[in-house]
């Protein structure tokens, strides 16, 4: 497809507006798969994937569904490629600044627990925490609503088990 200057400007403006509307999604998904400065790198990768797929967006589906799908696929691919390091920027900050607020520590523990989940389970949990209903999660992930309900129940039980182990 050939673009003239006007159509390129329109495409760029529409793309930037899309990023502005959904930047919260981009960061939430990236935070589920990365820590520290890696989050920004992952968001940039997602933005590149969105740009590359922008013309193929099918408006029969919700824009947020399309953004989630690309963001999740990008994060899962990056996670598989890099097989993330054990020491994260968050761990280093705890060493350098041991007087971390207890709420922040608990939040960090929760994110660490979430990061131990299977990639697909993390994606499901993220969508659930974002307030998506089971039907929309099923559409985004390509599962049945029943499968989503079952998996979310198992994820909750797994997180409860991790929390109980941590508190002992």
C-alpha positions, 0 to 999 in steps of 0.5 A: 500500500502506498501512502501520500503525505496526508494519509501518513499524517492521518495514520500517525495521528490515529496511532498516537491517539490509540496509544494515548487511549490505551497506555494504561493497558500497555504498562499493566501488561508489561509490568506483569512480564518485566521489572524496572527499566525492562518495563519501558523496553517492553512497552516500546516493543509493544508500540512497535508491534501495534504500529506494524499491525495498525492497518490490519486492525479489525474494527469488528472487535473492541479496540482494547481487545486488539491492544491487549492481544498484541501486548500479551503476545509481545510480552510472552514472546519477549519472555520466552526469548530472554528467559529473564534474569534472577536478579531484578532491578527491584531486588537491587533497590531492596539491597540499596534501600532496606527501609522500603514501605511495607505496602510496597514490599507486599505489592512487590511480593505479589508481583513476584508471585504473579511472575512465577505463574505460567505465561498464559495464567499471568495474562488471564489474571492481568485481564481479570484484574483489569476488570474484564469479564469472563466473556471478554477475557475468553474473546481476547485469549481465545478460550471458552468462558468456562475455561476462563472461569476454571483457570482463574479459580486455579490461579486464585488457589495457587496464589493463596497457596503461595501466600500461605507458604510465604506467611509461615 
